[in-house]
Amino acid sequence: MASRYIIKKLEGKVKQAIYGYNLIGNGDSVMVGLSGGKDSYALLDLLVTSRRSLPIKFKLHACHVQASDMTYRADIEFMEQYCAANDVELHIREINVDYNPNDRKPACFICSWKRRKMLFTTARENGCNKLALGHHLDDAIETLLLNMINHSSISSIPPKLSMFKGELFLIRPLTTCLDREMVKYSQLKGFPTEKEQCQYDKDTHRSTVRELIRQMELINRDARENIYRSMQNIFDEYIVTKPKKKNQ
């Protein structure tokens, strides 16, 4: 009974995001970035379910990008079986990260940038007007805090973003879903874990920010959702603005 509740709750959240943020419309062709992790499997599965139940008609593609020079490996066989059984066209692509430990930019940044570039290319080549990524609420608030700390900006990852002058829209249907909900959903659905983790998987500041957010939850158990909602609830008169120059 509890498992059914969790599945229905997430299905409802995704449908609300689709309508609330106008993420998918009738006749759209949506490509899902399928990394092989829990979030991307959950995203694809929830979109497959939404396609069956929503009154709009849309096509689904999935693209998995392999980095030949990184240790990360996903279960390709499961991907192929799942996509074939659910009328999802699967595209497998390969990149070289060419990471140099002496580079100023971390391996994760370079790999992510090259994967994203390949996803954009594959989506456009196959006539997809939407690219769906598996970022969820936790990703959004972590990015917000990282940008505040490292780049002195209040910015995050929006549910919908226009790319290439509107030719392609980047969408995030899991935007209001929590990481712990993704974990539970993937367990209930029996999705596989990665066959091999990337050697640079822990080389990130995000783990530190996650611990910071856990500390915030000791102050308020709803801290995660509240931080996310704060991005939609900005009081301009209480925001510090740049001081004017003397000649202005």
N, C-alpha and C positions, 0 to 999 in steps of 0.2 A: 504493500500500500504506500509506504514511504517512498519507494523507488519510483512509483508511478507519479507521485506528487512532484518529485524533483524534475522528472522528464517533462511533465506538463507545464511546470513553472518556467522552465527554460524555453520551451516552445512558445509560450506566451510572451516572454521577454523579447525573443527574436522577432516575432510578428509585430509587436509594438514598436520595435526599432525600425523595422521595414516601413511601416506606415508613418510613424512619428517623424522620422528623418528623411522620408521619401527615398529610401535606398534602392528599391527595385520596383520597376514598373512593368506593365504589360508589354510583352514582346522583347524584353531585355535578354541579353546573352551575358551570363555571369561566369567569370572564371574565378575559381577558388585557389588561393595559394596553399598547396597541400604539402606542408613540411614533413608530415609523418608523426608529429607530436600530438598530444591530447587536444590542444586548442583547435588545430586545423581539422582534425577528424570530427570533433564536435560541431564545428562550424559547417562543414560539408553535410554532415548527417542532419543537422537542424534545417539547412536549406533544402535538402531533399524532402524532408517532412513538410516544410512550408510550401514547396512546389505542389505537393499533393493536395494540400488543404486550402490554400489561398485561391481566391477567384481570379488572380492574375496568372498569366502563362509566361514562363521564362525558361530559357535553356541553361543547363549547367555544364561547365567544363571544370577540370581540375588540372593544375600544373605543379609537378614536383621538380625542383631544381636541385641537382646533386652537385656538390663541390668535389671534384676528383682529387684534390690535394688536401682535403680535410678528412678527419677520421669519422665524422658523423655519417651514419648509415640508417636508413629507414627500411621498413618492411615493404618493399616494392610489390611483392606477390600479393600481399593483403590489399594494397591500393588497387591493383589491377582487378582483383576479384570483386572488391566493393563497388568500384566504378562500373564494371560490366553489369553487375546485378541491379544497379540503381539508375541506369541510363545517364551516366555521366561520362563525357568524353575526356579521357586522361592523356596528358601530354607530359613526357619525361624529357627534361633538358639537363645539360651539364655545363658547368663553369669551372674555371680555374681561379682561385682566390689570389694566388701568387703573393702570399703574405711574407713580409720580411720583418723579423723580430726587432729590427732597428728602426722600423717605421714609427713615426709619431702617432699615427692612428692605430687603435687596437684592431686585432684580427676580426672581432665581431662586427665592428663598424664596416670594414672593407667587404667582408663576406655578405653582410646584410645588404649593402649598397649594390653589389653585383647580382645578388639573387633578385632584388627588387627590379633592377634594370632588365633582367631576363624575363621576369614575370610581365612587365610592361610590354616588352617586345612580343612575347608569345600571345598575350591577350589581343593585341592589335592585329597580329598576323591572322588570328582566327576569328576576327570580326566581333570580339567581345567588347561591349561598351561599359561593363562594370568589372572591377577587380576586387574581390572580397578577401580580406585578411582577417586572421583569427585573433586580433587584439581585443582584450576585454577591459573591464573597468579597472582592474589592478594595474594593467599596463599603462592606462591613461593617467592614473594618478602618480605612478612612479615617474613617468615621463614629465609630468608637470613639475614635480619636486626636483628632478634632475636638471631641468631647464632653468628653474629658479636658482638653484645652487651654482650651476656651472656657467650659465649663459645670461644670467640676470634678466630673464624674460618670463612672462606668464604665458605659456603656450604648451600645447599637448598634442594628442592625436585625435582629430575630429572624426565623427561618425561618417562624414561624407566629404570628399575633397575632389575638386575638378582638376583634371590633368590634361595636358596637351590641348589647351583651349577648348575644353569640353568634349573632346573626342572620347575620353575615357574618364570614368569616375572611380576613385578608390573608395570603397565602402567597408564599414566595420559593423556587421550585424550583431556582434557579441558585446557591443559597447557598454551595456548596462549589466552584463553578467560578471559574476565574481570568479576568481581563479579557483576557489574551493568548489564552486558549482561545476566548473569544467572538469575538475578531477573526478568528482562523483559521477557525473554524466558519462565520462569515458569509461569508468569502471563498470557502470551498469550496462553499457553497450558492448563491453568486451573489446575495446579498441586496443591494438598492440602498442607497446612502448617502442622507442627507438632501439634498433639492434645494437648501435654503438654511438655513444655520446661524443660530441666534439671535444677535442683536447683543450679548447679555449672556453669551454662552457662556463666555467666559474670566473673567468677573467673579465669581470664587469663590476661597475659600481652599483648595479641594480640590487644585488644581494644586500648591500649596506642600506639602501633606501627601503627595502622590504622590512628590514629589522626596525628601521625608524618608524615605519607605519605601524608595525606591531606594538611599538611603545606608545604610539598615539592612541591605539585602541584601549590601552589601560586607562586613559583619560576618558574616552568615550567609545563604547563598543560599536557605535555607528560611524566611526571616524572615516572609514574607507568611502562609504556612500556620501558622507557629508563633504569630504574633500572633492569628490567628483561633482556634486551638485553646486559647489561653490563657484565652479567655472561658468555656471549659467546664472549666477546670482551676484553679479559684481555691482557694487555701489560706487559709481564714478566719483562722487563728491568726497569719498573717503580713501581715494587712491592717490598716492604721491605722484605728482607729475613733474616733468623736467622744469627747472626754474627758467624764467625768461631772461634773455640777454639784456644788458643795460640799455641798449639802443632801441629796444622794442617797447 
